[in-house]
């Protein structure tokens, strides 16, 4: 299955509504060397870069949540709220 960047971004925002609720910017690009999607969340001076494996991105588009990514989003929100 080929993963479309825009569809993946929309799906991540749908599955993890805190991205939209907290006004986080979401950027995605595919890293061929890692065979994974590099995901950057940012808000102001705060930035988090993580990745989603290709198979996890495919599963995400099928409605399966990426637990690792969800934890990363939650931690990012907690960090920027604590410092802001």
Backbone as JSON, one array per atom type, in Angstrom:
{
  "sequence": "XXXXXXXXXXXXXXXXXXXXXXXXXXXXXXXXXXXXXXXXXXXXXXXXXXXXXXXXXXXXXXXXXXXXXXXXXXXXXXXXXXXX",
  "N": [[0.84, -1.18, 0.0], [0.57, 2.16, -0.86], [1.35, 5.15, 0.78], [-0.19, 8.21, 1.09], [0.97, 11.42, 1.73], [-0.67, 13.65, 2.49], [-3.12, 12.4, 3.12], [-2.29, 10.8, 5.23], [-1.54, 12.77, 7.1], [-4.04, 14.0, 7.59], [-5.39, 11.81, 8.69], [-3.88, 11.31, 11.0], [-4.4, 13.66, 12.43], [-7.11, 13.3, 12.82], [-7.18, 10.95, 14.37], [-5.69, 11.67, 16.55], [-6.78, 14.03, 18.15], [-5.78, 16.03, 19.79], [-3.73, 17.26, 18.46], [-4.9, 19.13, 16.75], [-6.52, 20.47, 18.63], [-4.67, 21.73, 20.28], [-3.43, 23.38, 18.55], [-1.15, 22.51, 17.12], [1.48, 22.4, 14.74], [1.89, 20.2, 12.04], [4.13, 18.31, 10.24], [5.13, 16.21, 7.58], [7.37, 13.87, 6.11], [8.75, 11.46, 3.9], [11.31, 9.2, 4.67], [13.53, 7.57, 2.85], [15.82, 6.07, 3.5], [15.38, 5.28, 6.15], [13.03, 4.03, 5.78], [10.62, 5.02, 6.7], [8.13, 7.33, 7.93], [8.92, 10.6, 8.67], [7.98, 12.63, 11.24], [7.1, 15.81, 12.22], [6.24, 17.75, 14.89], [5.21, 20.9, 15.93], [5.11, 23.93, 17.84], [5.25, 27.21, 18.25], [8.32, 27.86, 19.73], [8.76, 25.27, 20.38], [9.52, 21.95, 19.46], [9.14, 18.71, 18.11], [10.52, 15.85, 16.78], [9.8, 12.82, 15.32], [9.22, 9.43, 14.26], [7.27, 7.34, 12.08], [6.92, 4.06, 11.33], [6.76, 2.53, 8.09], [4.88, 0.39, 7.86], [3.28, 0.9, 10.08], [2.23, 3.38, 9.41], [0.68, 2.65, 7.22], [-1.15, 0.98, 8.52], [-2.32, 2.88, 10.16], [-3.77, 4.43, 8.32], [-5.74, 2.64, 7.87], [-7.16, 2.8, 10.13], [-6.01, 1.94, 12.51], [-4.59, 2.78, 15.5], [-1.43, 4.32, 16.16], [0.36, 3.48, 18.72], [2.86, 4.23, 19.8], [3.3, 6.72, 18.52], [1.1, 8.14, 19.5], [1.77, 8.32, 22.21], [4.03, 9.94, 21.98], [2.88, 12.32, 20.99], [1.23, 13.0, 23.16], [3.18, 13.43, 25.16], [4.57, 15.58, 24.07], [2.61, 17.6, 24.08], [2.23, 17.83, 26.83], [4.78, 18.73, 27.6], [5.08, 21.27, 26.26], [2.95, 22.66, 27.38], [3.66, 22.73, 30.07], [5.85, 24.38, 30.01], [4.86, 26.71, 29.08]],
  "CA": [[0.0, 0.0, 0.0], [1.28, 3.42, -0.92], [0.79, 6.1, 1.73], [-0.22, 9.59, 0.65], [1.33, 12.31, 2.84], [-1.82, 14.45, 2.93], [-4.08, 11.51, 3.76], [-1.73, 10.41, 6.53], [-1.65, 13.94, 7.99], [-5.45, 14.12, 7.98], [-5.74, 10.69, 9.56], [-3.24, 11.52, 12.3], [-5.16, 14.71, 13.11], [-8.39, 12.71, 13.21], [-6.96, 9.96, 15.43], [-5.08, 12.34, 17.7], [-7.38, 15.36, 18.08], [-5.01, 17.03, 20.54], [-2.9, 17.99, 17.5], [-5.7, 20.29, 16.33], [-6.98, 21.18, 19.83], [-3.59, 22.56, 20.83], [-2.87, 24.2, 17.47], [0.18, 22.06, 16.74], [1.79, 22.25, 13.32], [2.28, 18.83, 11.72], [4.8, 18.18, 8.95], [5.5, 14.83, 7.29], [8.14, 13.56, 4.9], [9.18, 10.06, 3.91], [12.75, 8.99, 4.66], [13.79, 6.29, 2.18], [16.86, 5.32, 4.23], [14.77, 4.69, 7.35], [11.79, 3.39, 5.35], [9.66, 5.48, 7.68], [7.68, 8.72, 7.83], [9.44, 11.51, 9.69], [6.88, 13.49, 11.65], [7.53, 16.93, 13.05], [5.19, 18.53, 15.56], [5.8, 22.13, 16.47], [4.26, 25.03, 18.29], [6.18, 28.25, 18.72], [9.72, 27.42, 19.78], [8.79, 23.86, 20.75], [9.53, 21.08, 18.3], [9.38, 17.28, 18.34], [10.64, 15.06, 15.57], [9.72, 11.39, 15.58], [8.96, 8.73, 13.01], [6.26, 6.27, 12.03], [7.33, 3.04, 10.38], [5.88, 2.41, 6.93], [3.76, -0.52, 8.16], [2.41, 1.58, 11.04], [1.52, 4.42, 8.66], [-0.34, 1.95, 6.45], [-2.18, 0.55, 9.48], [-2.99, 4.1, 10.6], [-4.76, 4.78, 7.3], [-6.82, 1.66, 8.0], [-7.86, 3.06, 11.39], [-5.31, 1.39, 13.66], [-3.78, 3.83, 16.12], [-0.01, 4.09, 16.41], [0.51, 3.74, 20.15], [4.1, 4.98, 20.02], [3.09, 8.1, 18.09], [0.16, 8.73, 20.45], [2.53, 8.65, 23.42], [4.87, 11.08, 21.63], [2.01, 13.51, 20.92], [0.84, 13.33, 24.54], [4.34, 13.97, 25.87], [4.85, 16.9, 23.5], [1.6, 18.52, 24.59], [2.54, 18.03, 28.24], [6.0, 19.53, 27.72], [4.92, 22.67, 25.9], [2.03, 23.28, 28.33], [4.39, 22.94, 31.31], [6.81, 25.48, 29.87], [4.22, 27.91, 28.56]],
  "C": [[0.89, 1.24, 0.0], [0.58, 4.42, 0.0], [0.92, 7.51, 1.18], [0.02, 10.5, 1.86], [0.13, 13.09, 3.38], [-2.87, 13.6, 3.63], [-3.59, 11.08, 5.14], [-1.84, 11.56, 7.53], [-3.08, 14.11, 8.48], [-5.85, 13.02, 8.95], [-5.12, 10.85, 10.94], [-3.98, 12.59, 13.1], [-6.51, 14.2, 13.58], [-8.22, 11.77, 14.4], [-6.4, 10.57, 16.71], [-5.55, 13.8, 17.71], [-6.63, 16.43, 18.86], [-4.07, 17.81, 19.62], [-3.63, 19.27, 17.08], [-6.11, 21.13, 17.55], [-5.92, 22.13, 20.37], [-2.89, 23.38, 19.76], [-1.47, 23.82, 17.06], [0.32, 22.02, 15.23], [2.32, 20.84, 13.11], [2.91, 18.81, 10.34], [5.26, 16.74, 8.79], [6.4, 14.77, 6.06], [8.61, 12.11, 5.03], [10.69, 9.99, 3.79], [13.02, 7.6, 4.07], [14.81, 5.44, 2.93], [16.28, 4.6, 5.44], [13.53, 3.87, 7.01], [10.67, 3.73, 6.35], [9.28, 6.93, 7.39], [8.27, 9.5, 8.98], [8.33, 12.51, 9.98], [7.43, 14.58, 12.55], [6.3, 17.65, 13.57], [5.87, 19.78, 16.09], [4.71, 23.1, 16.9], [5.2, 26.06, 18.89], [7.61, 27.75, 18.64], [9.85, 25.94, 20.08], [8.69, 22.99, 19.5], [9.82, 19.64, 18.73], [9.46, 16.62, 16.98], [10.65, 13.59, 15.96], [9.47, 10.71, 14.24], [7.87, 7.69, 13.19], [6.72, 5.3, 10.95], [6.3, 2.93, 9.26], [4.65, 1.54, 7.25], [2.78, 0.11, 9.15], [1.61, 2.68, 10.36], [0.4, 3.79, 7.83], [-1.48, 1.51, 7.35], [-2.99, 1.75, 9.96], [-4.09, 4.48, 9.61], [-5.95, 3.82, 7.31], [-7.54, 1.78, 9.34], [-7.2, 2.5, 12.63], [-4.4, 2.46, 14.23], [-2.35, 3.38, 16.31], [0.24, 4.46, 17.87], [1.74, 4.58, 20.43], [3.91, 6.45, 19.66], [2.15, 8.81, 19.06], [0.85, 9.15, 21.74], [3.4, 9.88, 23.16], [4.06, 12.37, 21.59], [1.63, 13.96, 22.33], [1.97, 13.97, 25.32], [4.68, 15.36, 25.37], [3.88, 17.93, 24.06], [1.9, 18.85, 26.05], [3.75, 18.94, 28.41], [5.77, 21.0, 27.37], [3.93, 23.37, 26.82], [2.74, 23.62, 29.63], [5.34, 24.15, 31.21], [6.14, 26.79, 29.46], [3.41, 28.6, 29.57]]
}
